[in-house]
Amino acid sequence: MRKAAARLAPQAPEDEAASERLRKEAEEEQAAIRAICDVQGLEIHEINPDGHCLFAAVADQLAILSVLPVQRATYHTTRHATADYLEAHPDDFLPFLVSMEEDGAGASDAGLMTLQDFQKYCATIRDTGAWGGEPEILAMARAFDVQIHVVQWGTPSVVVHSPNSSGTSTATGGTVRVSYHRRMYGLGEASINLHLRDVRLTVVTALQFIATEK
């Protein structure tokens, strides 16, 4: 018992130091993102920081852009649209998705997902509260024909996801704006909706997004 306590005791200062470092990083991240939003005339509006936040944030903005009717602007709609798009375009995504199996079982020779794994992945995106990432953002941009701008702390400060491979702004649905927070909620990552300052804005958490209204 004494040995166990002795082993644990020195860890407390390290934990406190780590917590303080994370707190400072969260403050710096928040200040940096707010500064970017100020320059672009955006405000942050929060969304519940859970696994659905990315999908809820995008749904909120799609309603503001009149891409989706308000009644259908839910994470259920965007999750299903994302999974459907992924499933219909496996060649666009499989080369970039690493096998989810820790031991590599079922992976291709390159360590990537097999088609069977990919189908399970799509079902997970559709039917669970799994977090979304780059593949899902790109799939939503293409499925709804919108540009998705992700404001973040770092370089580049705004990552643009275009519905076309050229990256040009030919999206007919407009621009969805969200912010990406790695430190703000303690869970890790979060999203928030960004809205133009002279318009009503809505917020999302978990992958923080801010939506723009007309």
Phi and psi in degrees as GROMACS dihedral restraints (atoms count N, CA, C in turn):
[ dihedral_restraints ]
;  ai    aj    ak    al  type     phi  dphi    fc
    3     4     5     6     1   -63.6    20    10
    4     5     6     7     1   -40.0    20    10
    6     7     8     9     1   -63.8    20    10
    7     8     9    10     1   -40.7    20    10
    9    10    11    12     1   -63.7    20    10
   10    11    12    13     1   -42.0    20    10
   12    13    14    15     1   -65.3    20    10
   13    14    15    16     1   -38.8    20    10
   15    16    17    18     1   -65.0    20    10
   16    17    18    19     1   -37.5    20    10
   18    19    20    21     1   -67.8    20    10
   19    20    21    22     1   -35.3    20    10
   21    22    23    24     1   -78.5    20    10
   22    23    24    25     1   -33.5    20    10
   24    25    26    27     1   -54.2    20    10
   25    26    27    28     1   -48.2    20    10
   27    28    29    30     1   -64.7    20    10
   28    29    30    31     1   -15.4    20    10
   30    31    32    33     1   -77.7    20    10
   31    32    33    34     1   -22.2    20    10
   33    34    35    36     1   -57.8    20    10
   34    35    36    37     1   -50.6    20    10
   36    37    38    39     1   -59.2    20    10
   37    38    39    40     1   -37.8    20    10
   39    40    41    42     1   -63.3    20    10
   40    41    42    43     1   -41.5    20    10
   42    43    44    45     1   -65.0    20    10
   43    44    45    46     1   -41.6    20    10
   45    46    47    48     1   -64.0    20    10
   46    47    48    49     1   -41.2    20    10
   48    49    50    51     1   -64.9    20    10
   49    50    51    52     1   -40.6    20    10
   51    52    53    54     1   -65.2    20    10
   52    53    54    55     1   -41.6    20    10
   54    55    56    57     1   -63.8    20    10
   55    56    57    58     1   -41.1    20    10
   57    58    59    60     1   -65.6    20    10
   58    59    60    61     1   -39.4    20    10
   60    61    62    63     1   -63.6    20    10
   61    62    63    64     1   -42.9    20    10
   63    64    65    66     1   -65.2    20    10
   64    65    66    67     1   -37.4    20    10
   66    67    68    69     1   -63.1    20    10
   67    68    69    70     1   -44.5    20    10
   69    70    71    72     1   -65.3    20    10
   70    71    72    73     1   -39.7    20    10
   72    73    74    75     1   -64.5    20    10
   73    74    75    76     1   -39.1    20    10
   75    76    77    78     1   -63.5    20    10
   76    77    78    79     1   -40.9    20    10
   78    79    80    81     1   -65.5    20    10
   79    80    81    82     1   -43.0    20    10
   81    82    83    84     1   -65.2    20    10
   82    83    84    85     1   -41.0    20    10
   84    85    86    87     1   -62.6    20    10
   85    86    87    88     1   -46.4    20    10
   87    88    89    90     1   -62.3    20    10
   88    89    90    91     1   -42.9    20    10
   90    91    92    93     1   -64.5    20    10
   91    92    93    94     1   -40.7    20    10
   93    94    95    96     1   -66.0    20    10
   94    95    96    97     1   -42.9    20    10
   96    97    98    99     1   -68.4    20    10
   97    98    99   100     1   -39.1    20    10
   99   100   101   102     1   -64.7    20    10
  100   101   102   103     1   -35.7    20    10
  102   103   104   105     1   -64.8    20    10
  103   104   105   106     1   -41.3    20    10
  105   106   107   108     1   -63.7    20    10
  106   107   108   109     1   -42.7    20    10
  108   109   110   111     1   -64.3    20    10
  109   110   111   112     1   -38.2    20    10
  111   112   113   114     1   -61.5    20    10
  112   113   114   115     1   -43.4    20    10
  114   115   116   117     1   -63.3    20    10
  115   116   117   118     1   -38.0    20    10
  117   118   119   120     1   -91.6    20    10
  118   119   120   121     1     1.6    20    10
  120   121   122   123     1    69.5    20    10
  121   122   123   124     1    40.6    20    10
  123   124   125   126     1  -116.7    20    10
  124   125   126   127     1   155.3    20    10
  126   127   128   129     1  -125.5    20    10
  127   128   129   130     1   154.4    20    10
  129   130   131   132     1   -97.0    20    10
  130   131   132   133     1   134.6    20    10
  132   133   134   135     1  -131.5    20    10
  133   134   135   136     1   128.0    20    10
  135   136   137   138     1   -82.0    20    10
  136   137   138   139     1   149.9    20    10
  138   139   140   141     1  -129.3    20    10
  139   140   141   142     1   149.2    20    10
  141   142   143   144     1   -49.5    20    10
  142   143   144   145     1   124.3    20    10
  144   145   146   147     1   -78.6    20    10
  145   146   147   148     1    72.7    20    10
  147   148   149   150     1  -125.7    20    10
  148   149   150   151     1  -169.7    20    10
  150   151   152   153     1   -66.0    20    10
  151   152   153   154     1   -15.4    20    10
  153   154   155   156     1   -91.5    20    10
  154   155   156   157     1    -4.4    20    10
  156   157   158   159     1   -55.8    20    10
  157   158   159   160     1   -44.3    20    10
  159   160   161   162     1   -59.0    20    10
  160   161   162   163     1   -47.1    20    10
  162   163   164   165     1   -69.2    20    10
  163   164   165   166     1   -36.5    20    10
  165   166   167   168     1   -69.1    20    10
  166   167   168   169     1   -38.8    20    10
  168   169   170   171     1   -64.2    20    10
  169   170   171   172     1   -45.8    20    10
  171   172   173   174     1   -65.7    20    10
  172   173   174   175     1   -40.4    20    10
  174   175   176   177     1   -60.2    20    10
  175   176   177   178     1   -42.3    20    10
  177   178   179   180     1   -58.4    20    10
  178   179   180   181     1   -44.9    20    10
  180   181   182   183     1   -71.8    20    10
  181   182   183   184     1   -34.2    20    10
  183   184   185   186     1   -64.4    20    10
  184   185   186   187     1   -31.6    20    10
  186   187   188   189     1   -69.2    20    10
  187   188   189   190     1   -42.2    20    10
  189   190   191   192     1   -61.8    20    10
  190   191   192   193     1   -36.2    20    10
  192   193   194   195     1   -83.7    20    10
  193   194   195   196     1    -0.3    20    10
  195   196   197   198     1    64.6    20    10
  196   197   198   199     1    23.2    20    10
  198   199   200   201     1   -79.1    20    10
  199   200   201   202     1   -34.2    20    10
  201   202   203   204     1  -123.2    20    10
  202   203   204   205     1   143.2    20    10
  204   205   206   207     1   -67.4    20    10
  205   206   207   208     1   150.3    20    10
  207   208   209   210     1   -54.3    20    10
  208   209   210   211     1   -38.3    20    10
  210   211   212   213     1   -64.2    20    10
  211   212   213   214     1   -26.8    20    10
  213   214   215   216     1  -101.6    20    10
  214   215   216   217     1     0.7    20    10
  216   217   218   219     1   -82.9    20    10
  217   218   219   220     1    72.6    20    10
  219   220   221   222     1  -130.4    20    10
  220   221   222   223     1   165.5    20    10
  222   223   224   225     1   -65.7    20    10
  223   224   225   226     1   -24.5    20    10
  225   226   227   228     1   -60.9    20    10
  226   227   228   229     1   -45.2    20    10
  228   229   230   231     1   -63.9    20    10
  229   230   231   232     1   -47.7    20    10
  231   232   233   234     1   -71.2    20    10
  232   233   234   235     1   -33.4    20    10
  234   235   236   237     1   -63.4    20    10
  235   236   237   238     1   -46.6    20    10
  237   238   239   240     1   -65.0    20    10
  238   239   240   241     1   -42.5    20    10
  240   241   242   243     1   -63.8    20    10
  241   242   243   244     1   -38.6    20    10
  243   244   245   246     1   -64.3    20    10
  244   245   246   247     1   -50.2    20    10
  246   247   248   249     1   -62.5    20    10
  247   248   249   250     1   -40.8    20    10
  249   250   251   252     1   -63.0    20    10
  250   251   252   253     1   -41.0    20    10
  252   253   254   255     1   -68.1    20    10
  253   254   255   256     1   -43.9    20    10
  255   256   257   258     1   -57.7    20    10
  256   257   258   259     1   -48.7    20    10
  258   259   260   261     1   -61.2    20    10
  259   260   261   262     1   -35.6    20    10
  261   262   263   264     1   -79.1    20    10
  262   263   264   265     1   -13.1    20    10
  264   265   266   267     1  -133.7    20    10
  265   266   267   268     1    56.2    20    10
  267   268   269   270     1   -60.3    20    10
  268   269   270   271     1   -33.8    20    10
  270   271   272   273     1   -66.3    20    10
  271   272   273   274     1   -22.7    20    10
  273   274   275   276     1   -79.6    20    10
  274   275   276   277     1   -19.6    20    10
  276   277   278   279     1  -120.5    20    10
  277   278   279   280     1   -33.1    20    10
  279   280   281   282     1   -54.5    20    10
  280   281   282   283     1   -38.9    20    10
  282   283   284   285     1   -64.2    20    10
  283   284   285   286     1    -8.7    20    10
  285   286   287   288     1  -118.6    20    10
  286   287   288   289     1     1.3    20    10
  288   289   290   291     1  -106.6    20    10
  289   290   291   292     1   118.2    20    10
  291   292   293   294     1   -79.0    20    10
  292   293   294   295     1   147.2    20    10
  294   295   296   297     1   -55.2    20    10
  295   296   297   298     1   139.1    20    10
  297   298   299   300     1   -84.8    20    10
  298   299   300   301     1    -8.4    20    10
  300   301   302   303     1   -78.7    20    10
  301   302   303   304     1   126.6    20    10
  303   304   305   306     1   -61.2    20    10
  304   305   306   307     1   -36.3    20    10
  306   307   308   309     1   -90.1    20    10
  307   308   309   310     1     2.3    20    10
  309   310   311   312     1    81.1    20    10
  310   311   312   313     1     3.0    20    10
  312   313   314   315     1   -61.2    20    10
  313   314   315   316     1   132.8    20    10
  315   316   317   318     1    82.2    20    10
  316   317   318   319     1     0.3    20    10
  318   319   320   321     1   -82.5    20    10
  319   320   321   322     1   160.6    20    10
  321   322   323   324     1   -74.4    20    10
  322   323   324   325     1   175.3    20    10
  324   325   326   327     1   -59.3    20    10
  325   326   327   328     1   -29.0    20    10
  327   328   329   330     1   -87.4    20    10
  328   329   330   331     1     3.9    20    10
  330   331   332   333     1    81.8    20    10
  331   332   333   334     1    11.3    20    10
  333   334   335   336     1   -93.2    20    10
  334   335   336   337     1   168.9    20    10
  336   337   338   339     1   -64.9    20    10
  337   338   339   340     1   144.9    20    10
  339   340   341   342     1   -83.9    20    10
  340   341   342   343     1   170.0    20    10
  342   343   344   345     1   -61.3    20    10
  343   344   345   346     1   -37.7    20    10
  345   346   347   348     1   -64.5    20    10
  346   347   348   349     1   -43.0    20    10
  348   349   350   351     1   -62.3    20    10
  349   350   351   352     1   -39.1    20    10
  351   352   353   354     1   -63.3    20    10
  352   353   354   355     1   -39.2    20    10
  354   355   356   357     1   -65.1    20    10
  355   356   357   358     1   -38.0    20    10
  357   358   359   360     1   -66.9    20    10
  358   359   360   361     1   -38.7    20    10
  360   361   362   363     1   -60.5    20    10
  361   362   363   364     1   -45.1    20    10
  363   364   365   366     1   -62.6    20    10
  364   365   366   367     1   -40.7    20    10
  366   367   368   369     1   -64.5    20    10
  367   368   369   370     1   -36.2    20    10
  369   370   371   372     1   -64.8    20    10
  370   371   372   373     1   -42.9    20    10
  372   373   374   375     1   -63.7    20    10
  373   374   375   376     1   -39.3    20    10
  375   376   377   378     1   -73.2    20    10
  376   377   378   379     1   -42.4    20    10
  378   379   380   381     1  -110.0    20    10
  379   380   381   382     1    -3.2    20    10
  381   382   383   384     1  -125.6    20    10
  382   383   384   385     1  -175.4    20    10
  384   385   386   387     1   -96.4    20    10
  385   386   387   388     1    25.9    20    10
  387   388   389   390     1   -60.1    20    10
  388   389   390   391     1   141.6    20    10
  390   391   392   393     1   -67.7    20    10
  391   392   393   394     1   147.2    20    10
  393   394   395   396     1   -96.3    20    10
  394   395   396   397     1   158.6    20    10
  396   397   398   399     1  -142.0    20    10
  397   398   399   400     1  -151.8    20    10
  399   400   401   402     1   -56.1    20    10
  400   401   402   403     1   -47.3    20    10
  402   403   404   405     1   -59.9    20    10
  403   404   405   406     1   -39.2    20    10
  405   406   407   408     1   -70.9    20    10
  406   407   408   409     1   -37.3    20    10
  408   409   410   411     1   -63.4    20    10
  409   410   411   412     1   -45.0    20    10
  411   412   413   414     1   -63.9    20    10
  412   413   414   415     1   -41.6    20    10
  414   415   416   417     1   -62.7    20    10
  415   416   417   418     1   -40.2    20    10
  417   418   419   420     1   -68.2    20    10
  418   419   420   421     1   -38.7    20    10
  420   421   422   423     1   -59.1    20    10
  421   422   423   424     1   -40.8    20    10
  423   424   425   426     1   -77.9    20    10
  424   425   426   427     1   -40.8    20    10
  426   427   428   429     1   -64.1    20    10
  427   428   429   430     1   -36.4    20    10
  429   430   431   432     1  -105.2    20    10
  430   431   432   433     1     2.5    20    10
  432   433   434   435     1    54.2    20    10
  433   434   435   436     1    52.8    20    10
  435   436   437   438     1  -130.9    20    10
  436   437   438   439     1   158.6    20    10
  438   439   440   441     1   -88.9    20    10
  439   440   441   442     1   142.1    20    10
  441   442   443   444     1  -119.4    20    10
  442   443   444   445     1   115.1    20    10
  444   445   446   447     1   -98.8    20    10
  445   446   447   448     1   123.8    20    10
  447   448   449   450     1  -108.9    20    10
  448   449   450   451     1   113.7    20    10
  450   451   452   453     1   -85.3    20    10
  451   452   453   454     1   133.7    20    10
  453   454   455   456     1  -147.8    20    10
  454   455   456   457     1   165.4    20    10
  456   457   458   459     1   -86.7    20    10
  457   458   459   460     1   113.8    20    10
  459   460   461   462     1   137.2    20    10
  460   461   462   463     1  -165.8    20    10
  462   463   464   465     1  -122.2    20    10
  463   464   465   466     1   126.7    20    10
  465   466   467   468     1   -73.6    20    10
  466   467   468   469     1   157.0    20    10
  468   469   470   471     1   -76.7    20    10
  469   470   471   472     1   -21.5    20    10
  471   472   473   474     1  -132.2    20    10
  472   473   474   475     1   120.0    20    10
  474   475   476   477     1  -100.9    20    10
  475   476   477   478     1   123.5    20    10
  477   478   479   480     1  -100.1    20    10
  478   479   480   481     1   124.5    20    10
  480   481   482   483     1  -108.7    20    10
  481   482   483   484     1   114.1    20    10
  483   484   485   486     1  -101.5    20    10
  484   485   486   487     1   148.6    20    10
  486   487   488   489     1   -71.2    20    10
  487   488   489   490     1   -11.1    20    10
  489   490   491   492     1  -119.6    20    10
  490   491   492   493     1   156.8    20    10
  492   493   494   495     1   -67.8    20    10
  493   494   495   496     1   -22.4    20    10
  495   496   497   498     1   -76.0    20    10
  496   497   498   499     1   -18.3    20    10
  498   499   500   501     1    81.8    20    10
  499   500   501   502     1     1.9    20    10
  501   502   503   504     1   -76.3    20    10
  502   503   504   505     1   154.9    20    10
  504   505   506   507     1   -88.1    20    10
  505   506   507   508     1    70.1    20    10
  507   508   509   510     1  -101.9    20    10
  508   509   510   511     1    10.0    20    10
  510   511   512   513     1   -61.7    20    10
  511   512   513   514     1   128.9    20    10
  513   514   515   516     1   -84.7    20    10
  514   515   516   517     1   -19.4    20    10
  516   517   518   519     1   -86.7    20    10
  517   518   519   520     1    -8.2    20    10
  519   520   521   522     1   102.1    20    10
  520   521   522   523     1  -160.1    20    10
  522   523   524   525     1  -123.0    20    10
  523   524   525   526     1   125.9    20    10
  525   526   527   528     1   -94.8    20    10
  526   527   528   529     1   132.7    20    10
  528   529   530   531     1  -120.3    20    10
  529   530   531   532     1   125.4    20    10
  531   532   533   534     1  -135.0    20    10
  532   533   534   535     1   158.6    20    10
  534   535   536   537     1  -116.5    20    10
  535   536   537   538     1   146.8    20    10
  537   538   539   540     1  -113.9    20    10
  538   539   540   541     1   118.0    20    10
  540   541   542   543     1  -115.5    20    10
  541   542   543   544     1   119.3    20    10
  543   544   545   546     1   -85.8    20    10
  544   545   546   547     1   -29.4    20    10
  546   547   548   549     1  -112.7    20    10
  547   548   549   550     1   -18.2    20    10
  549   550   551   552     1   -59.8    20    10
  550   551   552   553     1   -36.8    20    10
  552   553   554   555     1  -106.7    20    10
  553   554   555   556     1     1.1    20    10
  555   556   557   558     1    78.7    20    10
  556   557   558   559     1   -22.2    20    10
  558   559   560   561     1   -74.5    20    10
  559   560   561   562     1   -20.7    20    10
  561   562   563   564     1   122.8    20    10
  562   563   564   565     1  -105.7    20    10
  564   565   566   567     1   -98.3    20    10
  565   566   567   568     1   153.1    20    10
  567   568   569   570     1  -153.1    20    10
  568   569   570   571     1   158.0    20    10
  570   571   572   573     1  -125.6    20    10
  571   572   573   574     1   146.3    20    10
  573   574   575   576     1  -138.5    20    10
  574   575   576   577     1   145.8    20    10
  576   577   578   579     1   -79.4    20    10
  577   578   579   580     1   143.3    20    10
  579   580   581   582     1  -118.1    20    10
  580   581   582   583     1   132.9    20    10
  582   583   584   585     1  -121.5    20    10
  583   584   585   586     1   152.8    20    10
  585   586   587   588     1   -61.2    20    10
  586   587   588   589     1   139.9    20    10
  588   589   590   591     1   -61.9    20    10
  589   590   591   592     1   -30.7    20    10
  591   592   593   594     1   -87.2    20    10
  592   593   594   595     1    12.8    20    10
  594   595   596   597     1  -130.8    20    10
  595   596   597   598     1   165.5    20    10
  597   598   599   600     1   -71.4    20    10
  598   599   600   601     1   137.7    20    10
  600   601   602   603     1  -116.9    20    10
  601   602   603   604     1   155.2    20    10
  603   604   605   606     1  -129.8    20    10
  604   605   606   607     1   142.5    20    10
  606   607   608   609     1  -111.6    20    10
  607   608   609   610     1   154.1    20    10
  609   610   611   612     1  -133.1    20    10
  610   611   612   613     1   147.0    20    10
  612   613   614   615     1  -120.1    20    10
  613   614   615   616     1   167.4    20    10
  615   616   617   618     1   100.4    20    10
  616   617   618   619     1   -50.9    20    10
  618   619   620   621     1  -135.2    20    10
  619   620   621   622     1    86.5    20    10
  621   622   623   624     1   -61.0    20    10
  622   623   624   625     1   128.9    20    10
  624   625   626   627     1  -127.1    20    10
  625   626   627   628     1   149.5    20    10
  627   628   629   630     1  -124.9    20    10
  628   629   630   631     1   131.5    20    10
  630   631   632   633     1  -102.2    20    10
  631   632   633   634     1   155.1    20    10
  633   634   635   636     1  -108.0    20    10
  634   635   636   637     1   131.3    20    10
  636   637   638   639     1  -108.0    20    10
  637   638   639   640     1   155.8    20    10
